[in-house]
């Protein structure tokens, strides 16, 4: 029986290259074994996608709970009236509105 280690196909599924070895014995001993490194990138991508999905659900739930965001109250500076004279108290007292 042929055990393939590498098969390269073209876009029409024609075999360009194949690597295999002949095996005679029980199939249980000829199983495919993956190393952690071979699947590492796929696992990391799945983990990242899961994390982003959880965060998106959390944000949606929070927005639904809080409703629309409340706008921050901006510090309003008193507007200058061009018809009024400036006083020293207006220029030096920052707490006066």
Order of alpha helices (4+ residues) and beta strands (2+ residues): beta-beta-alpha-alpha
